[in-house]
Amino acid sequence: MGAFELEARPLYGIGTVARLTRIKPGTLRIWDRRYGLGASYKSQSGRRMYTQTDLEHLQIVASLVDRGYRIGEIANMERKTLAALLDQAGARQGVTTKIRIKTLCLGSTFCDWLDKHPNMVSGLDVRLMREELESAVASGDLEALPARILIVSVGQLSRTQVDLIEQARRQIGAPLTLVAYEFANPHWIEQLAERGVACLKVPLDQERLGVHMAGLRQAVELEQGNSDAGELALLKPRLFDTARLTELKQIDSLLPCGCTHHLAELIESLSNFERYSGECAVEGWSDAATHACVHAYINQARFLVERALASVLEEKSDRE
């Protein structure tokens, strides 16, 4: 790297790591001094912090030590070797051994926003580069930062910015890309969409960004064979099955205004569209992320209307 600072996320203090690994802080400090099993990230103020990779590595080591392995024998082993030992011991449950997806966040706007919303990149191996797009591309430093996901923030999305985004993607290794912009002509948004790049307007909506992030993670995991397409989002369960809805639709009403019948019809319609949006075939992760977003919103809408119907039925029950 050149003069640009690369910040890791998420970060943990020694107290948090001790709690999550069940290793005493004193023991962690000894492991750091003797074996180099310490925090790998140092802030500008000089404070040492544990990255997500550090934490997960220590969780594996701690699990093996609990099962009789001596720390001096395993401290210098690679993570893949440690994970294999854990598998042999039948102790994989509850311990994360899957390699996190490398993600680069480029540009001060998104990095600053992420400081306030760190949960949005949970489960990823994230590096923040607050340098702006043009300077980062010109430096050539991106070639030394391979990543599977790239998140870029720009002020104005223009032809120049679109070209720079493509250069950044080539330097990094053509990662899946999401662009956060403040101002843009729809033409350039369409141009990026044709290249498989999704765009979100600043200020960012957490729910919509969350769905897009889930789509990005899912695309990488599908590519690696570690997941299936049915795991894009945590969805709300159905409160009324088809038989119960049919029964409620046949009731004139439990309320004078006829809401019971209308709510049941609306739930059935939303359920049908929810099923359709979940099965709709698309090409490219960007389209898939958009459909996943639609599916998630429809799922929430169906659930809320079901809650409304449930409240009607509860009110009726209380009166009887």
Secondary structure, DSSP 8 states (H G I E B T S, - for coil): --S---EEESEE-HHHHHHHHT--HHHHHHHHHHH--S--EE-TT--EEEEHHHHHHHHHHHHHHHTT--HHHHTTS-HHHHHHHHHHTT--TT---S--EEEEEESHHHHHHHHH-GGGGTTEEEEEE-S-HHHHHHHTGGGG---SEEEEEEEEE-HHHHHHHHHHHHHHTS-EEEEEEEEE-HHHHHHHHHTT-EEEESS--HHHHHHHHHHHHHHHHHHHTS--GGGSS-----SS-HHHHHHHHTS--SSTT-HHHHHHHHHHHHHHHHHHHHH---SSHHHHHHHHHHHHHHHHHHHHHHHHHHHHHHHHHHH-
